[in-house]
């Protein structure tokens, strides 16, 4: 609920941050806090055109420290997943979401725009919801996702190495004519 007790529409269509899953009151409060933090960081500020941005993107505009603060706040959601014994591959997927957010977000201007669209915290909150509903399916999807992410990293690194070697060969041929 908002300060004036009007329901706040959460990004996933509910007016409350988390459903009552029949668990303990403390667990339900943790779920509500997790969803509220994800919403606050990724979708709490309406902008013209019907799109919403969050404080993570706004904080990220502060050079140097903004993305570190946003990443630090994002780790709370991952910690909550860890406390609930979410499997490692799913936790890894959550960490990758935050790493992508922080790494790309650190690039001036482009990264700031990326922060407004990536929404790592909402992704992680939804990932935990899916894990609570269907752990095996979420685990399998996370394994595939993580594999593809790391495969992509390997391909990029190989291409960068190839580009550096090609550039060095070009410079060598220009300087020494062979």
N, C-alpha and C positions, 0 to 999 in steps of 0.2 A: 504494500500500500504506500501511497505517497504521503507527504507530510499533511496534506489537507484531507486525508482519508478517501480520496477518489482512487478507484482502481487504476493502476498503471499497467498498460498493455505491455506484457513482456514480449520479446522477439519471437518466442515460440507459440504465441497466440493465447496464452493463459493470462489471466489477470493476477494470479498469485505466482510467486517465483518458483515454487516447486510443489508437486502433488503430495498429498498425504498418502504415502505408500503403506501405511499400516505399521511402520517401524516405530521406534521409540521417539519421544518428543525431541530428544537431543539430536537424533539422526535427521528428523524432519527440519529442525532449525538449521542444521549444517547444510542440508540441501537448499533451503531457502536462501541462506547466506551465500552459498556458492553461485546460485542462479542470479541473485541480486548483484554480486560482484561482477559476474560475467556481463550482465546487462549494463551496469554502471560503466565498465571499462570499454564496452564495444557498441552500445546502442542507446545510451541514455539521453543524447542530445539531438532533438529533431532539427533538421535543416530544411530549407525550402525544397520543394520537389518530392516530399514524402520520404526522403532517405534519412537515416539516423546514423550518427557517429557517436563515439564514446570518449570518455576521458583518456583512455590509452592513447588514442591518436592525437589528442590535444596536448597531453603531457609530452608525447614524443616530439612535439615541435621544438621543445627546449633542447638546443644543441648539446650533445655529449651525454648529459645525464638523464634526459627525458625517457629514452628507450630503456635505460637500465632500471629506472623506477617502474615503468610499465611492466617490464619483464619480472621484476621482483614481486609486484602485485599479482601477476599471472601465476607465479609459483604456488600461491595459496590454494588455487583450484587443483593443481597437481598434487599438492600435499594431502588435500582432502581425499583424493582418489587413492593415494597410497595408504592412508589410514583405513580406508574401506576395503583394503586388500584387492584392489583392482590388479589384474595380471600385468606382468612387466611389459609385454608387447603393447598393451593399451596405454600404459604409462609412457612408454617410449613414443608412441604416436602423439600423445599430449605434449611431451617435451619437444618433439620435432615442430609441432604447431607454434610453440612459443619461440623456438630458435629461428624459425622462418620469420616470424613477426619481428623479433628483435634484430635479426641480421639485415633483412631487407629494409626494415624501418630505420636503420641507422644511416642509410644512404640519403643525403640531403635532398629535399623536395620530392623526388620519386618515392623514396621510402616513407615519407610522411603521408603521401597520397595512398600508398599501399596499406598503411596502418588503418586507414578508414574503411578499407574494403576487406581485408583478410579476416579480421575478427576472431583471433585465435582463442580468446576466452569463451566466446559463445560456441565455437567448435568443440572446445574441451568440455564444456558443460553438457552439450548435446551428446558427446561421446560417452560421458558418464551415464547419462540417462539411458542411452542405448545399451550400455553394458549392464545396467541394473535390470533392464527388461530381457535382454538376450545375450548373456555373457559369451557363449561360444561363437555366435555369429559375429559379434563385435570384435572378439579376439582374432578370428580368421581374417576379417577385413583389415584389422590393424597390422597383421603380419604381412599381408599383401601390400598394403600402403607403405609400410616401413621398407620393405624390400625394394619397391619401385623408387622410393625416395633415395635410398642409398645407391641403387643402380644409376639413377640420374646424376648423383654426385660423382660417381666413378666416371661416367661418360663425360661430364663437364671437365673433370680433372685431366682425363686423357686428351680431350680436345685442346685444353689449355697448354698442356705439355707439347702437343704437336704444333700448336701455333707458335710457341716460344722457339722450338727447334727450327721451324720454317723461317721465322723472323731472323734468328741468328744466322742461318744459311744465307739469307738475302743480304744481311749486313756484311757478312764475310765476303760474299761475291762482289759487292759494290766496293768494299775497301781494298780487296786484294785481287780482284779481277779474275778469279778462277771459278 
